Amino acid sequence: MASAPDLLPHEDDGVYLTDGGLETDLIFLRGIDLPEFASFPLLDDDALREVLRDYYRDYLHIGASAQVGMVLETPTWRASSEWGELLGYDAARLADVNRRAVELIAELRHTDGEAGVVISGCIGPRGDAYVDLGSMTPEQATDYHRVQAAALAAAGADVISGMTLTNVAEAVGVVRAAALEGLPSVVSFTVETDGRLPDGTDLADAIAAVDDQTDSAAAYYLINCAHPDHFRSTLDESAEPLGRLRGVKANASRMSHAELDESPELDDGDPLEFGGQLAALHAAHPHLNVLGG
């Protein structure tokens, strides 16, 4: 049994595992259709809610066997107002489904968790995760994401995470929204095969810009949705902002985002090689203590 963690990953030298790509897993490995690539509607179906439980239990068992902490993202990557509207969810239903997403992981943490388990309230980008390079000002992003951040915070999330963010303005908005709701935040930038954000921004510059506009309010930063080969050289740079990185939620595939978007089949790469690469990243950069993908 695990309760709320005493420390978050940036306050702890121990290793934390995190889950992989939920939506990819559901579609390609479990054969579940996800309109708009959204997993949160599964919470409204008893049988599909059990599928979500099975997904998280698999990771909890891995964490328990390895005796390491866990960071589990709620299935709410697209549970924000505009994506919700496309799927027929009004504001009240969205608030409710965000609440139940947190409660699902809290229940599993209580019954299946054996090590420290962090409930990360997952917020995805307002637009397309790879195409939208910044359609909002930081102020607009704060207003937009605060609605979901408030629901996740009220339900008991330990931290708010902005996942697969592509631009500085939206990252600033997520950090500010979390702060207004009294929670620490995590910014997870997606990078292309050259290790830069999709708009060409250098990763260190992006981190520095978000910190500058938020008084360094983010607890830490992650890289996600990229293969280790795509960003390894970036991590070897000496730029001070890169010290704010605490982990990776990587792709096992070496394909570009454009290639993955067009692929009808799952490219899961070489799992053994991939695991070894994540272990090597941690060995070379011990401060990267949140590992998954």
N, C-alpha and C positions, 0 to 999 in steps of 0.2 A: 504494500500500500504506500502511495506517495501523496504528500500534501503539497500545498503551494510552496515553491522554492524559497529558501532563505536568501539566495543570491541569484542574480542573472548572469549569463555567460561572461559579460564584460567585467564582472566583479569576482570571477572565479577562474583559477588556472586550469581547472579540470576540463576534459573533453565533453562536448555535448554533440549528440547526433541529432539530425533533423530529418523530417520525412522528405520524400522525393517529390515528383510532380503528380499531385493528386489527380488532376483532370486527365493527364496522359495515361496514368494507371487505370483509371476507370474506363476510358474508351478502349484502349488497346489491349489491356490485360484482362478486363472483366466484361467487356462487350456491352457497356452501358452507353446509351445515347445521351449526349449532353448538349441540348440546344444552347446556342451562344457560348459554348464552352464553360458553362456554369454548373458547379457541383452543389450549390446550396439548395436547389429544389429537392434533392434527394432526402433532405430532412423531413419533407412532408409526406413521405411514403414509408410505411413501417418496414417493408422488406428492403428497400434501398437504404434506409437508415442503418440497417444491420450490416449492409455492405460497407458503409462508412466505418462502422465500428471495427469490422474485420481489418480494414486498411490500417487504421491507427493501432490496433492490437498487434499487428505484425511488427510495427516499429517499436512498440513498447516492449515486446518480447526480445527484440534485438538489443535494445538498450539495457534491459535487465540482465541478459546473458553476458553482456560486455561490462556491466557495472559502471555505466556512464550515464550522465544526465541526458535529457531529451528536450528538444524544442519542437512542439507540434503546432502546425499552422491550422487555424480553423478553416472549414470549407467555405469561406466567405469571400474569396478572391473577387468575385463578381457580384457580391451582394450589396451593391451601391445603387443609388436611385435610378440612374439612367439604364443600367443593365437590368435592374429589377423591373423597371417599367416595360422593357422589351419582353419580359417573361410573365407579365401580368401581376406583378407585385406592387401594391401601393406602399406608402410610407409605413403604415401600421404593420403590414405583413412583413416588410423588410426588417423592421426593428425586432419583430418577434423571431424571425428566422436567424438573425444575428445572435440573439440571446440564446436560442436553442443550440446553435453551433458551439458556443462556449460551454454550455452546460453538458453537451455530449462529451467533450474532451475532459471536462472536470469529473464527470462520472467515471470515465475510463481511468483517469489518473488515480482516483480513489480505489477502484477495484482491481486494476491491472498493473498500475505503475509500482515499481519497486525502487527506482532511483528518483532524483529530482526531475520533475516534469514541468516545463514552462509552457503555459497556454499563450500562444501568440495570436492575437486578433489580426487576421490577415485582411489587408486592404489592397485591392488591385488598382491599376490605372483606370482613369475615367474613360479613356479611349482604347484603341488597339495597343496591345502590349509591345509591339515592335514598330508600328507605323506612326503613332502619335508622338511627335517629338517636342511637344510643348504648346498645347492649344489654350492653356490657362495662364493667368498671372498667379503668383504665389497666393495672393489674397483670394482669388477665385478658387484655387485648389484647397485652401484652408476651409472655406465655407462649404465646398462640396463634400470633402472627406470628413468634416467634423460630425456630420449626421451619423455616419456609420461608426466612427470612432466612439461617439457617445454611447451607442447601443452596445458595442463590444466592451467598453469600460464598465458600463452599468451591470453587465452580465458577469463580470469578474475576470476578464482577461488580465494576464500579468503584464503584457506589453503589447503595443500596436506595431505591426510590421507593414511597411509599404513594399510590396513585392513586385518584381519585374518593372520597376520604374525606369523610364527612358530619358528623363530630363530633370534639370535642377529645380525648375519652378514647381513641378508637382511634388517632388521630394520635400521641398520646403513646406508646402501645404500640409502634407501628411505629418511632418514633425510638429508643426504648429498646432494642428488639430489634436494630436495626442497630448501635447502639453496643456492645452486648454481643458482637456478632460482628466488631467492629473495622472497620466500614464507615461512611462518611458517609451521611446520609439526606436525602431530599427528601420534603416533605409537599405533596401536591397536593389542595387542597380543591375540591369541586364547589360551585357556588353557583346559586341560583335566579334568576329574572328580576329580583329586587330587589337582587341582588348580595350577599345574605346566604346563610349556610349553610342547608341544608334545615330545620334546627330553629330558624331565626330568628336565630342568633348572628351578630353583626357580624364581618366578616372580620378586621378589625384586632384585635378582642377575641379571636378564635380563635387567631390567630398568637401573641399575647401570652401566652395561657394555656398553649399548648404549650411555648413558650420557657421560661415560668416553671417548668413541671413537669419540664423536661428540661435545665435549665442551658443553654438555647439550643444544644442539640446538633445540631439539624437544620442542614444546610449552607445550605438555602434553601427557599423555598416557591413553589408554582405555583398557578394557577387552571386548572381544566379542566372540560370539558363544560358550557360556557356561551358564548353569543354575546357578542362585545365590547360590544354595546349594553347587555347585562345588568350589566356590571361597570365600564364606563368611568368613570362618575361616582364609583365607589368609589376608583378609582386616583387621582383628582384630590384626594382628601382628604389632609389633612396628618398623619394619625395616624402616629406613629413606627414602629409595627410593620409598616406597609405597605412600609417600606424593605427588609424581608426578602424581599419578592417578587422573583423573578428571571425570571419568564416566565409564559406562558399556553399552554395546549393547548386551544384554543377550539373551539366548535361553529360551523359555517357557518350552521346553521339558527337562526332566531330563536324557534323553538318552545320551550315549556316542557318540562321533563322528563316531565311527565305526558302531554303531547301527543305527544312523541317515542315514549314507551313504547307508545302506542296506534296509532301510524302504521304501516300496512302497507307503505308506500313510503318510500324515502330522500328526505328534504328536504335537498338539499345547498346551498341558498341560492344566492347569487351569488358564484361563486369569485373573480372579479376584484375585486369589492367587498370580499370577505372578506380577500384578500391585502393590499389597500390599507389596510384597517382595522388589520391586524396591523403593517404598516409604520408606520402613524401612531401606534400605541401605543408602538412602540419609539422613534420620533422624540420623542414627548412625554415618555417615561420611559426614558431610555437604559439604566438598570439592568435593564430587562426584556430580557434578551438570549437567552432560550430561547423560541423561537416555533414553534408548530405547531398542528395541528388538522385 
